[in-house]
Amino acid sequence: MNKIFNLESSVASAVDIDVAATLLACSVDLVLVVNHAGVIEKVIDGYKPVASNTKVLTGKKWLDTVAIDSQPKVNALLKAPDEASEQKWRQVNQDIEDFGSVPIQYSTVFFPQQQKLIAVGKDLSMLSSLQQKLVDAQQEIERDYANLHAIQNRYLQLFNSIDQAYLIIDSQSFKILEMNKSAGYLTGDLRKIQGKLFTNLFPVKDHETIQNYLSESKSGILQSSIQSSLENLQEPVELSSVLLREGNQNVCLVSIKPKSHAVQINSFSEQTTLLTQALENFQDGFIVCTTHGMILSSNNAFVLMSQSAQKENIVGKSLELWLGRTSVDLKIILGTVREYGAIKDYATTITADDGSSPFDAQISAVHFNSDKLSAVVISIHQTAKSSSPSIPNNPGVGKNAVELTQLVGKVALKQIVTETTDIIEKLCILAALELTMSNRASAAELLGLSRQGLYIKMRRFGIIDSNASDDSDA
């Protein structure tokens, strides 16, 4: 149709514009005759009028009768095309009074002699309606998909929260399609079992009985449960099956109920009990205490470490009673946990109630909130006593013992003793800072010094800059 409307100038000059407009109206839905000023002089309806009152467009500027977003397209249609080019079809939202906006696809034919043009339009209302229906259908599909996804999530949550073990079996092949977590506790790894034959979970001697049972269940015959035993548990279980219809496919919902409930740890309370028992019998000591260090609970391992007669002698007391450096260690542990949320492998010693020699230990702790309670969980791991104490690897610590003995006869004894004392003091300060994770206030308390006295010695030995502030604790 583009070629039909792309008339050459000589042909357009020879044809009367009114006759041409009338002829074109027979093949399109709307024809507008527009003068050089862009004013619509004449409106001719096609075989199927786009509206009953299109004549109201007569005498108005074409630009003023379209939607704002369509005005650039109308400006392009009003421009005369080059002789070698064609005027493109452009979709315009045509506003018609008392009718609304109508999507119309326009192209123009110019008549240079009359300085006018004919705009021929095809009504796209039907196409627009189909597009809108497509959009509505797509949105409806997306809503249905979202609802289906939500239903599926609810189904999975419900399916996996049931304490009873359930499996969905294909009624034709007897392969496992789905299983809940409770079934996983009984039968093993869900990923390895899914897609396998259901009968393989049981002894070979029971395969035929189970297949016959599922076949009868597939036929809709109501029957009582049967007895068998799971291969991995070696203890009796009770099987029952119900037929479920899913469109053209039938599946069997099979439940497995152990005769002994010892292996069922499905509920949250059972899982909590299992974890508590595991911690109670663990070799490392575990303590739950308040944020101030008062012990709320402990396991058997810590009772043995502390050589206490019973747990009641531990609960309600401060942890510092069993720490080698008493309040210093506790302040460092709780302070670090309070600031960073956790501490790991803090070296200390544990002192027993019976007065035996302290043993080396590593402490890890983490802070947690339970309902209205804010508490700290502490793990105590006993370590092997090292053969020699670790000395901070710090260059410039001083001369070793051999070098000091070589000074005899060259330097006065008083000077040798003074230098030896300085070396020992510096080593002790560095060790205290390492133990307290560079917390100077705790290091001063550990060394039995005032904070000011520690700062003076640290400046003297060059551990901190002489201009450093005395208020820093780290």
ZATORDO-88268 format. One record per residue (C-alpha): x, y, z. Coordinates in steps of 0.1 Angstrom, whole numbers, plus 5000, padded with zeros to 4 digits. Layout:
N
+------+------+------+
:    X :    Y :    Z :
+------+------+------+
:    X :    Y :    Z :
...
+------+------+------+
This chain:
474
+------+------+------+
:    X :    Y :    Z :
+------+------+------+
: 5000 : 5000 : 5000 :
: 5030 : 5023 : 5005 :
: 5037 : 5022 : 4968 :
: 5001 : 5031 : 4960 :
: 5002 : 5062 : 4982 :
: 5037 : 5072 : 4970 :
: 5024 : 5091 : 4939 :
: 5047 : 5110 : 4917 :
: 5043 : 5148 : 4916 :
: 5031 : 5147 : 4880 :
: 5004 : 5122 : 4888 :
: 4993 : 5140 : 4920 :
: 4990 : 5172 : 4900 :
: 4967 : 5157 : 4874 :
: 4943 : 5141 : 4899 :
: 4917 : 5162 : 4918 :
: 4924 : 5160 : 4955 :
: 4887 : 5155 : 4964 :
: 4883 : 5127 : 4939 :
: 4915 : 5111 : 4952 :
: 4903 : 5113 : 4988 :
: 4870 : 5097 : 4979 :
: 4887 : 5069 : 4960 :
: 4912 : 5062 : 4988 :
: 4884 : 5061 : 5014 :
: 4871 : 5029 : 4997 :
: 4903 : 5010 : 5008 :
: 4910 : 5026 : 5042 :
: 4891 : 5035 : 5073 :
: 4896 : 5073 : 5075 :
: 4908 : 5100 : 5051 :
: 4918 : 5135 : 5061 :
: 4924 : 5164 : 5037 :
: 4949 : 5188 : 5053 :
: 4959 : 5222 : 5039 :
: 4994 : 5237 : 5040 :
: 4987 : 5252 : 5075 :
: 4980 : 5217 : 5089 :
: 4943 : 5224 : 5093 :
: 4919 : 5195 : 5085 :
: 4896 : 5208 : 5057 :
: 4877 : 5176 : 5050 :
: 4870 : 5142 : 5067 :
: 4859 : 5112 : 5048 :
: 4849 : 5080 : 5065 :
: 4859 : 5046 : 5050 :
: 4838 : 5015 : 5046 :
: 4840 : 5009 : 5084 :
: 4840 : 5043 : 5101 :
: 4864 : 5045 : 5131 :
: 4838 : 5066 : 5150 :
: 4803 : 5081 : 5145 :
: 4814 : 5117 : 5149 :
: 4846 : 5120 : 5129 :
: 4833 : 5152 : 5113 :
: 4841 : 5172 : 5145 :
: 4877 : 5171 : 5133 :
: 4869 : 5194 : 5104 :
: 4884 : 5229 : 5108 :
: 4908 : 5219 : 5135 :
: 4946 : 5217 : 5133 :
: 4956 : 5181 : 5130 :
: 4983 : 5185 : 5157 :
: 4956 : 5196 : 5182 :
: 4935 : 5165 : 5176 :
: 4961 : 5139 : 5186 :
: 4976 : 5128 : 5219 :
: 5008 : 5146 : 5230 :
: 5030 : 5116 : 5224 :
: 5017 : 5114 : 5188 :
: 5024 : 5150 : 5179 :
: 5060 : 5144 : 5167 :
: 5047 : 5117 : 5144 :
: 5021 : 5141 : 5129 :
: 5048 : 5167 : 5124 :
: 5068 : 5140 : 5104 :
: 5037 : 5132 : 5084 :
: 5031 : 5168 : 5075 :
: 5065 : 5172 : 5060 :
: 5067 : 5166 : 5022 :
: 5089 : 5136 : 5015 :
: 5118 : 5136 : 4990 :
: 5110 : 5124 : 4954 :
: 5130 : 5092 : 4959 :
: 5116 : 5084 : 4994 :
: 5083 : 5071 : 5007 :
: 5062 : 5084 : 5035 :
: 5063 : 5059 : 5063 :
: 5032 : 5046 : 5081 :
: 5030 : 5060 : 5116 :
: 5007 : 5050 : 5145 :
: 4989 : 5080 : 5159 :
: 4965 : 5081 : 5188 :
: 4937 : 5102 : 5173 :
: 4915 : 5120 : 5198 :
: 4878 : 5123 : 5187 :
: 4854 : 5143 : 5208 :
: 4829 : 5123 : 5229 :
: 4845 : 5091 : 5217 :
: 4880 : 5090 : 5231 :
: 4914 : 5080 : 5217 :
: 4916 : 5058 : 5186 :
: 4948 : 5042 : 5175 :
: 4951 : 5049 : 5137 :
: 4980 : 5041 : 5114 :
: 4985 : 5071 : 5090 :
: 5004 : 5077 : 5058 :
: 5002 : 5109 : 5036 :
: 5000 : 5117 : 4999 :
: 5011 : 5152 : 4989 :
: 4995 : 5173 : 4961 :
: 5020 : 5201 : 4954 :
: 4998 : 5221 : 4931 :
: 4970 : 5225 : 4956 :
: 4995 : 5227 : 4985 :
: 4975 : 5201 : 5004 :
: 4979 : 5165 : 5015 :
: 4957 : 5135 : 5021 :
: 4962 : 5115 : 5053 :
: 4949 : 5080 : 5049 :
: 4944 : 5060 : 5081 :
: 4938 : 5024 : 5090 :
: 4920 : 5017 : 5123 :
: 4941 : 4996 : 5147 :
: 4915 : 4994 : 5174 :
: 4910 : 4956 : 5169 :
: 4948 : 4950 : 5169 :
: 4951 : 4972 : 5200 :
: 4923 : 4953 : 5217 :
: 4940 : 4920 : 5209 :
: 4973 : 4933 : 5222 :
: 4956 : 4944 : 5254 :
: 4940 : 4910 : 5258 :
: 4974 : 4895 : 5253 :
: 4989 : 4917 : 5280 :
: 4960 : 4909 : 5304 :
: 4964 : 4872 : 5297 :
: 5002 : 4874 : 5303 :
: 4996 : 4892 : 5336 :
: 4970 : 4866 : 5346 :
: 4995 : 4839 : 5338 :
: 5021 : 4856 : 5360 :
: 4996 : 4859 : 5388 :
: 4986 : 4823 : 5385 :
: 5023 : 4813 : 5384 :
: 5030 : 4833 : 5416 :
: 5000 : 4818 : 5433 :
: 5011 : 4783 : 5422 :
: 5046 : 4790 : 5434 :
: 5032 : 4801 : 5468 :
: 5010 : 4770 : 5470 :
: 5040 : 4748 : 5462 :
: 5061 : 4764 : 5489 :
: 5033 : 4759 : 5514 :
: 5030 : 4723 : 5503 :
: 5067 : 4717 : 5507 :
: 5068 : 4733 : 5541 :
: 5038 : 4713 : 5553 :
: 5051 : 4681 : 5537 :
: 5085 : 4685 : 5554 :
: 5072 : 4696 : 5588 :
: 5052 : 4664 : 5593 :
: 5068 : 4640 : 5618 :
: 5055 : 4610 : 5600 :
: 5077 : 4597 : 5571 :
: 5060 : 4600 : 5537 :
: 5071 : 4591 : 5502 :
: 5054 : 4597 : 5468 :
: 5059 : 4567 : 5446 :
: 5052 : 4564 : 5408 :
: 5024 : 4538 : 5405 :
: 5037 : 4524 : 5373 :
: 5075 : 4522 : 5378 :
: 5075 : 4522 : 5417 :
: 5103 : 4548 : 5416 :
: 5105 : 4574 : 5444 :
: 5094 : 4608 : 5432 :
: 5094 : 4628 : 5464 :
: 5100 : 4622 : 5501 :
: 5098 : 4645 : 5532 :
: 5126 : 4651 : 5557 :
: 5111 : 4626 : 5582 :
: 5115 : 4599 : 5555 :
: 5151 : 4610 : 5550 :
: 5159 : 4604 : 5586 :
: 5148 : 4568 : 5581 :
: 5160 : 4559 : 5546 :
: 5191 : 4580 : 5542 :
: 5203 : 4608 : 5518 :
: 5174 : 4623 : 5500 :
: 5194 : 4631 : 5468 :
: 5207 : 4596 : 5465 :
: 5174 : 4578 : 5471 :
: 5151 : 4600 : 5449 :
: 5145 : 4583 : 5415 :
: 5154 : 4549 : 5428 :
: 5131 : 4519 : 5432 :
: 5111 : 4520 : 5464 :
: 5115 : 4483 : 5469 :
: 5153 : 4487 : 5472 :
: 5149 : 4502 : 5506 :
: 5138 : 4468 : 5519 :
: 5152 : 4433 : 5520 :
: 5150 : 4413 : 5488 :
: 5126 : 4388 : 5504 :
: 5100 : 4415 : 5508 :
: 5102 : 4430 : 5473 :
: 5074 : 4409 : 5457 :
: 5051 : 4415 : 5487 :
: 5057 : 4453 : 5486 :
: 5051 : 4454 : 5448 :
: 5019 : 4435 : 5451 :
: 5008 : 4458 : 5479 :
: 5014 : 4489 : 5458 :
: 4997 : 4474 : 5428 :
: 4966 : 4467 : 5448 :
: 4967 : 4502 : 5462 :
: 4970 : 4515 : 5426 :
: 4938 : 4497 : 5417 :
: 4920 : 4516 : 5445 :
: 4916 : 4486 : 5468 :
: 4916 : 4496 : 5504 :
: 4938 : 4474 : 5525 :
: 4955 : 4473 : 5558 :
: 4992 : 4481 : 5563 :
: 5020 : 4456 : 5559 :
: 5051 : 4448 : 5579 :
: 5087 : 4449 : 5567 :
: 5121 : 4463 : 5577 :
: 5144 : 4490 : 5563 :
: 5178 : 4478 : 5550 :
: 5198 : 4506 : 5567 :
: 5180 : 4504 : 5601 :
: 5175 : 4467 : 5605 :
: 5144 : 4471 : 5625 :
: 5107 : 4466 : 5617 :
: 5085 : 4492 : 5601 :
: 5049 : 4495 : 5591 :
: 5039 : 4505 : 5555 :
: 5006 : 4519 : 5543 :
: 4997 : 4534 : 5509 :
: 4970 : 4557 : 5495 :
: 4963 : 4563 : 5458 :
: 4965 : 4600 : 5446 :
: 4953 : 4611 : 5412 :
: 4973 : 4639 : 5395 :
: 4956 : 4644 : 5361 :
: 4965 : 4615 : 5339 :
: 4991 : 4602 : 5364 :
: 4985 : 4582 : 5395 :
: 5009 : 4582 : 5424 :
: 5010 : 4563 : 5457 :
: 5014 : 4582 : 5490 :
: 5033 : 4557 : 5512 :
: 5039 : 4562 : 5549 :
: 5066 : 4544 : 5569 :
: 5061 : 4541 : 5606 :
: 5089 : 4525 : 5627 :
: 5078 : 4501 : 5654 :
: 5105 : 4517 : 5676 :
: 5104 : 4555 : 5679 :
: 5141 : 4556 : 5689 :
: 5152 : 4567 : 5655 :
: 5126 : 4595 : 5650 :
: 5143 : 4628 : 5657 :
: 5119 : 4649 : 5636 :
: 5105 : 4675 : 5660 :
: 5124 : 4705 : 5671 :
: 5123 : 4694 : 5707 :
: 5138 : 4661 : 5698 :
: 5166 : 4678 : 5678 :
: 5173 : 4701 : 5707 :
: 5175 : 4672 : 5731 :
: 5199 : 4653 : 5708 :
: 5221 : 4684 : 5706 :
: 5221 : 4689 : 5744 :
: 5231 : 4653 : 5749 :
: 5259 : 4656 : 5725 :
: 5273 : 4687 : 5742 :
: 5269 : 4671 : 5776 :
: 5291 : 4642 : 5766 :
: 5316 : 4663 : 5746 :
: 5353 : 4662 : 5756 :
: 5356 : 4700 : 5756 :
: 5341 : 4720 : 5784 :
: 5310 : 4741 : 5775 :
: 5296 : 4769 : 5797 :
: 5266 : 4792 : 5793 :
: 5271 : 4823 : 5814 :
: 5257 : 4858 : 5817 :
: 5275 : 4888 : 5801 :
: 5291 : 4894 : 5836 :
: 5306 : 4859 : 5838 :
: 5281 : 4842 : 5862 :
: 5277 : 4805 : 5851 :
: 5242 : 4795 : 5842 :
: 5249 : 4760 : 5829 :
: 5278 : 4737 : 5821 :
: 5285 : 4702 : 5807 :
: 5301 : 4673 : 5824 :
: 5335 : 4680 : 5808 :
: 5339 : 4713 : 5827 :
: 5328 : 4697 : 5859 :
: 5357 : 4673 : 5856 :
: 5381 : 4701 : 5846 :
: 5371 : 4721 : 5877 :
: 5372 : 4689 : 5899 :
: 5339 : 4700 : 5914 :
: 5318 : 4674 : 5931 :
: 5286 : 4683 : 5911 :
: 5272 : 4709 : 5888 :
: 5253 : 4726 : 5916 :
: 5287 : 4738 : 5929 :
: 5294 : 4756 : 5897 :
: 5261 : 4771 : 5887 :
: 5257 : 4806 : 5900 :
: 5294 : 4813 : 5905 :
: 5317 : 4835 : 5885 :
: 5339 : 4818 : 5859 :
: 5369 : 4838 : 5871 :
: 5372 : 4814 : 5901 :
: 5387 : 4788 : 5877 :
: 5407 : 4810 : 5855 :
: 5445 : 4812 : 5860 :
: 5446 : 4850 : 5859 :
: 5412 : 4854 : 5875 :
: 5396 : 4887 : 5868 :
: 5421 : 4897 : 5841 :
: 5412 : 4868 : 5818 :
: 5375 : 4872 : 5824 :
: 5376 : 4909 : 5816 :
: 5395 : 4902 : 5783 :
: 5372 : 4874 : 5773 :
: 5339 : 4893 : 5780 :
: 5352 : 4926 : 5768 :
: 5363 : 4911 : 5734 :
: 5329 : 4892 : 5731 :
: 5310 : 4924 : 5740 :
: 5329 : 4944 : 5713 :
: 5334 : 4919 : 5685 :
: 5307 : 4893 : 5693 :
: 5332 : 4864 : 5696 :
: 5367 : 4854 : 5707 :
: 5387 : 4824 : 5695 :
: 5415 : 4804 : 5710 :
: 5424 : 4827 : 5739 :
: 5452 : 4811 : 5758 :
: 5448 : 4808 : 5796 :
: 5450 : 4782 : 5824 :
: 5423 : 4765 : 5844 :
: 5427 : 4759 : 5881 :
: 5408 : 4730 : 5898 :
: 5391 : 4731 : 5931 :
: 5413 : 4704 : 5946 :
: 5444 : 4726 : 5944 :
: 5461 : 4705 : 5917 :
: 5484 : 4722 : 5892 :
: 5467 : 4744 : 5866 :
: 5465 : 4731 : 5831 :
: 5468 : 4751 : 5798 :
: 5436 : 4757 : 5779 :
: 5422 : 4776 : 5749 :
: 5389 : 4795 : 5753 :
: 5365 : 4804 : 5725 :
: 5333 : 4823 : 5732 :
: 5304 : 4838 : 5714 :
: 5276 : 4861 : 5724 :
: 5239 : 4853 : 5717 :
: 5204 : 4865 : 5726 :
: 5177 : 4840 : 5736 :
: 5142 : 4856 : 5741 :
: 5149 : 4881 : 5769 :
: 5182 : 4866 : 5780 :
: 5216 : 4879 : 5768 :
: 5243 : 4853 : 5774 :
: 5277 : 4841 : 5764 :
: 5286 : 4805 : 5753 :
: 5322 : 4795 : 5762 :
: 5341 : 4765 : 5749 :
: 5372 : 4754 : 5769 :
: 5397 : 4731 : 5752 :
: 5425 : 4716 : 5772 :
: 5459 : 4719 : 5754 :
: 5491 : 4700 : 5759 :
: 5517 : 4718 : 5781 :
: 5545 : 4731 : 5759 :
: 5580 : 4721 : 5767 :
: 5592 : 4757 : 5768 :
: 5574 : 4790 : 5771 :
: 5570 : 4811 : 5740 :
: 5590 : 4843 : 5739 :
: 5577 : 4871 : 5718 :
: 5596 : 4872 : 5685 :
: 5607 : 4908 : 5687 :
: 5640 : 4921 : 5673 :
: 5660 : 4943 : 5697 :
: 5648 : 4925 : 5729 :
: 5684 : 4925 : 5742 :
: 5715 : 4904 : 5747 :
: 5712 : 4867 : 5755 :
: 5727 : 4850 : 5785 :
: 5760 : 4841 : 5767 :
: 5766 : 4876 : 5756 :
: 5759 : 4889 : 5792 :
: 5785 : 4864 : 5807 :
: 5811 : 4877 : 5782 :
: 5807 : 4911 : 5797 :
: 5822 : 4899 : 5830 :
: 5855 : 4917 : 5836 :
: 5847 : 4943 : 5810 :
: 5816 : 4959 : 5826 :
: 5808 : 4964 : 5863 :
: 5784 : 4938 : 5878 :
: 5759 : 4965 : 5887 :
: 5756 : 4975 : 5851 :
: 5752 : 4939 : 5840 :
: 5724 : 4933 : 5865 :
: 5707 : 4966 : 5855 :
: 5707 : 4956 : 5818 :
: 5695 : 4921 : 5826 :
: 5666 : 4935 : 5846 :
: 5657 : 4957 : 5817 :
: 5656 : 4927 : 5794 :
: 5634 : 4908 : 5817 :
: 5610 : 4937 : 5822 :
: 5607 : 4943 : 5785 :
: 5601 : 4905 : 5779 :
: 5574 : 4904 : 5806 :
: 5556 : 4936 : 5792 :
: 5556 : 4921 : 5757 :
: 5543 : 4888 : 5770 :
: 5515 : 4906 : 5790 :
: 5505 : 4926 : 5759 :
: 5504 : 4894 : 5738 :
: 5483 : 4876 : 5764 :
: 5458 : 4905 : 5767 :
: 5456 : 4911 : 5730 :
: 5474 : 4945 : 5734 :
: 5449 : 4957 : 5760 :
: 5472 : 4979 : 5781 :
: 5448 : 4984 : 5811 :
: 5445 : 4945 : 5814 :
: 5483 : 4941 : 5809 :
: 5490 : 4966 : 5837 :
: 5467 : 4947 : 5860 :
: 5483 : 4914 : 5850 :
: 5518 : 4927 : 5858 :
: 5507 : 4943 : 5891 :
: 5515 : 4978 : 5878 :
: 5495 : 5010 : 5876 :
: 5485 : 5020 : 5842 :
: 5507 : 5051 : 5843 :
: 5537 : 5030 : 5855 :
: 5532 : 5006 : 5825 :
: 5531 : 5035 : 5801 :
: 5564 : 5049 : 5815 :
: 5581 : 5015 : 5811 :
: 5567 : 5010 : 5776 :
: 5581 : 5044 : 5765 :
: 5614 : 5036 : 5782 :
: 5618 : 5004 : 5763 :
: 5606 : 5018 : 5730 :
: 5575 : 4997 : 5728 :
: 5553 : 5028 : 5722 :
: 5562 : 5062 : 5709 :
: 5572 : 5087 : 5736 :
: 5545 : 5110 : 5722 :
: 5517 : 5085 : 5724 :
: 5486 : 5092 : 5745 :
: 5483 : 5076 : 5779 :
: 5445 : 5071 : 5775 :
: 5446 : 5044 : 5749 :
: 5438 : 5009 : 5762 :
: 5447 : 4991 : 5730 :
+------+------+------+
